Amino acid sequence: MRSWRVLGVGLLVTLSGPALAGEVNTAIFNADRYISVQVGGLHQNYRETLNGTVPDKEQGTIPDIAVEYSLLGLERPFRFVIGGSLAGGDTRYIGSLTNGTPYNTSTGNHILDAHVGLGYAFGLGSFALTPGIEYGEHSWQRDINHDTAPGYQERYGNQYVAASLEGQIALSQDTVLSLGGAYGTTLNPTMNNSSYPGLTYSLGAKPWARANLKVDYAAYTNMHIGLSVQFTQFTYGASPVYLVTQGGTTYTTSEPDSKTQQALFNLTLSYNF
């Protein structure tokens, strides 16, 4: 039986038949078949831009927990990975009121992410290179001034699709270093808030990008530990202008361009099979 390895983002596909790529290093193969739990911190840097100004930004680091399942095909090096994460906690809101008065407060956050992908590995000695595709979903619930009732809530959401490329090298029989990236676009980005129930702002689809670095160490036969760092950036385009009526008065409302940058630092514990 040959050992094959795929790195990218993926869900599992195991196909039989003759292999189409060079044999993947055993250490890499072993590192890519797992069920894992990851704990760490997510640093969020969100800012809106309007006519060259930054009327609203959100910054801070919050706890994060994630789970992931990866299975690599034996006969052909297809790899399916599926996972999800939850981050929650307080960040710092720096903005202004509608009349321009500066306004700073704390914000409660709940950030949910999920991803699934498929890659195909090309092995060469102790190295493997895997192109792939990835699909994901992102949800951010934001409770501005949540320490003071009733507060003000917003929820942002989008899907994304991206092409990925990841390289791995076996530093030893027990240690694998992975470096990867992905680039694509957001899909169907939206926002709604507690001020105008029933109104969903349609935001502009814009580029989405990620870079990640991971070290995996086989501490025991089936138990691996790892450290990873991941940087993600995506943007939303400005929404159209909407008309809303409250109390007999009609208003216009819209959302400006925005950019989100996230840095994720995790410790991983996995069962490898």
Number of C-alpha atoms within 10 A of each C-alpha: 5 11 19 29 35 34 34 30 30 27 21 20 18 14 13 10 7 8 14 12 15 16 22 23 21 17 22 30 24 22 28 24 23 21 19 20 19 21 20 18 19 25 19 19 18 19 21 21 16 13 8 7 8 16 18 20 19 21 20 17 19 20 17 21 18 19 18 18 21 23 24 30 21 19 18 24 29 26 30 25 26 22 21 17 18 17 21 19 15 19 21 19 21 18 19 15 11 9 6 9 8 12 13 16 15 19 24 19 21 16 20 18 18 18 21 23 23 25 29 28 29 20 23 14 12 18 19 26 23 24 21 22 20 23 19 19 17 18 19 18 20 21 21 23 19 17 12 10 7 10 12 15 18 15 18 19 20 19 19 23 21 21 20 24 21 23 21 25 21 21 15 12 14 18 19 24 21 20 19 20 20 22 20 19 17 24 20 15 22 20 19 18 18 13 11 12 8 9 14 15 20 19 25 19 20 17 17 20 20 19 18 18 18 19 20 23 21 20 12 11 11 14 17 21 19 20 18 19 18 18 17 18 17 21 23 26 17 19 19 14 12 13 11 13 10 9 5 7 7 10 10 9 13 13 20 19 17 20 16 18 17 18 18 20 21 21 17 22 20 22 18 19 14
